[in-house]
Structure formats: C-alpha cells, structure tokens
C-alpha cells in the first residue's frame, strides 16, 4: 500500500478504536447498574457499593506513575543522545514506568494498611 493511503487510515482507525472503548465502557457500566437493580438493591445500597469501589489513593498513584514516566522519558532521551542508539528511549519508558506502577501500589498499600 502507498504511504498516503496508510496515512489516511491511521486517524480513522484511531477514532474507531477510541469510540469502541468508550461505548464498551458505558455499556458495561450500564449493565453493572442494571444487574444491581435486578437484584433488588435499594438506592442507598447501590450508592454504598459504588462508594466502596473508589480508590482513595487514585490521584497519588497517577502522580507517581506520571513522575516515573517523565523521568524515564528524560533519562531515555539523555542516553540516546550519549550513545546514538535509538532503543534507549522506549526501553527506559517501559522499565521505569513499570517500576513506577509497582512503587505506586506499594505506597498505596502502605497508606491503606496504616489507615486500618
């Protein structure tokens, strides 16, 4: 295929995938709520159910992961400039961001254990 044809399909496919993800999210959320109503739960018990599902440390986790991503991007670009190898940036993004996920969960579990 010509590169012009591929360039036209990239935004179309990205839009379709994003739309599919959103539709699936809202459909599954609606199904979950409908199943709770079918079980005969009251409005207060449904509200309590959704309140218990919320993670109070969600923003802290996002912050730790974002900082790890930024550090990994800078570190990877720095290594790429020093060594003239193109693989450092994706390597550092995946590894350091992965460590960021682990650290965020460890910190959240530590806070959660201190609260209880």
N, C-alpha and C positions, 0 to 999 in steps of 0.2 A: 504494500500500500504506500501511497505517496505520503510524505510527511504533512502535507497540507490537510489531507483527509483525517489523519490521526489528530492533528491539532484542533480540528473542528469537533471531533467526538469526545475529547477529554472533558471540556466543560459540561457537555450533555450528560455523560456518564456520571460525573461528579454530582451534578444536580439530581439525577435519578437516584443515586445511592443515598444522598443526604435526605431526600424525600422519603425513600423507603425506610430509612432508620427512624425518622420522625413518626411516620404513620404506624410503624410497628410498635414504637414506644407508647403512643397514645392508645392504640388498640389493646395492648397488653395491660396497660393501667386501667382501662375501662373494664376489661374482663375481670381483673382482680377485684375491683369495686363491685361489679355485678355479682361475683361469687360471694362476697361478704354480705350483700343484701339478700341473696338467695338463702344464705344460712340463717337469716332472721336476726342478724345483729342490729342493735339499736344504733342511732346516730352517735351517741356518746361512746359506745364501744368501738365503733368504726374509727372515730376520731382518736381514741386512745391507741388503737392498732397502728395508725399511721404516725402518731407521735412517737411511738416506741421504735419505729423503723428508722427514724432520723438519727444520723451520726453527729453528736455534738462537736466532734473534732474534725469535721469535714474540711473546714476552711484552713485549719492548721496543716492537714495532710496536703491540700492543694498547694499551700505556700511552700512546704518543704520540697515537694516534687518540682515546683516551678524554679526554686532556687537551685536545685540539683541540675535541672535542665539547662539553666543559664550558665552555671559553672562548667558543665560538660561541653556546651557549645563553645564557650571561650577557650577552654583547655584544648579541645579538638582542633579549633582553627589555629591556635598557637603552635601545636605540634605539627600541623600541616604546613605552616609557614617555615618551621625549622627544618623539617625533613623532606619537604617537597613530595610527600606521599599523600594520596587522596583518601586513603582509608581511615585516617585518624579521626576525622570529624564524626562519621556515623558510628564508629567503634566507641568513641567516648560518650556520645549521646546515649547509646543503648546501655552501656555498662554503668555510667554514673547515674543516669536517671533510674535505672533498675535499683541501684543502691539507695537512691532517694525514696523509692517506694518502700523498700524494706525499713529504712530508718523512720519514715513517717508512720508506718504501722507499729513499730516498736515504741515510738514516743506516745502514740495514741493509746496503746495497750497499757503503758506505764501510767499515764494520766487516768485511764479508766480504772485501773487497779487501786490507785490512790484514793479515788472517789468512793469506792465501795468498801 
